[in-house]
Amino acid sequence: RSAQLLGYLQTPHSLEELVDRRLLYPQGYDVPFVPCAERHTIAMHLGELLAQGQVAKHGDGRYVAL
């Protein structure tokens, strides 16, 4: 999933934009927990990628691959 996320981050995106793109669940699978699960998982991956120096966070909250 980190590789897929890095692909998305070739252009800057906010966490909410990434949640809307869906990393875990396919588009159309709309049950109440999906946005929360997406947000949590993507935030976890972003934290790991930040710590590894593979992404940066802009001042406006958007993330981008380095």
C-alpha positions in Angstrom: 0.0 0.0 0.0 2.9 2.3 0.6 3.9 2.0 -3.0 0.4 2.9 -4.2 0.4 5.8 -1.8 3.7 7.1 -3.1 2.3 6.9 -6.6 -0.6 9.1 -5.6 1.8 11.5 -4.0 3.7 12.3 -7.2 1.4 15.4 -6.9 0.5 16.9 -3.6 -2.6 15.7 -1.8 -4.3 16.3 1.5 -5.2 13.4 3.8 -8.9 14.0 2.9 -8.1 13.8 -0.8 -6.3 10.6 -0.2 -9.2 9.2 1.8 -11.6 10.1 -1.1 -9.3 8.2 -3.6 -9.5 5.0 -1.5 -6.5 2.9 -0.6 -8.2 0.0 1.2 -11.7 -0.2 0.0 -12.9 0.1 -3.6 -15.0 3.0 -4.8 -18.7 2.1 -4.3 -18.1 0.1 -1.2 -19.9 2.6 1.1 -20.4 1.4 4.6 -20.2 3.8 7.6 -16.8 2.7 8.8 -14.9 3.1 5.5 -13.9 6.8 5.8 -12.6 6.2 9.3 -10.7 3.1 8.3 -9.2 4.8 5.3 -8.2 7.9 7.3 -6.6 5.8 10.0 -4.7 3.5 7.6 -3.5 6.3 5.3 -2.4 8.4 8.2 -0.4 5.5 9.6 1.3 5.0 6.2 2.0 8.7 5.8 3.6 8.7 9.3 5.9 5.8 8.3 6.8 7.4 4.9 7.5 10.8 6.7 9.8 9.0 9.1 11.6 7.3 6.3 12.1 10.6 4.4 10.0 9.4 1.4 7.4 12.1 1.7 7.2 15.7 2.9 4.3 17.6 4.4 3.7 21.1 3.0 2.6 24.0 5.3 -0.9 23.7 3.8 -1.2 20.1 5.1 -0.7 18.4 1.7 1.8 15.5 1.3 4.1 14.9 -1.6 6.6 12.2 -2.5 10.3 13.1 -2.5 
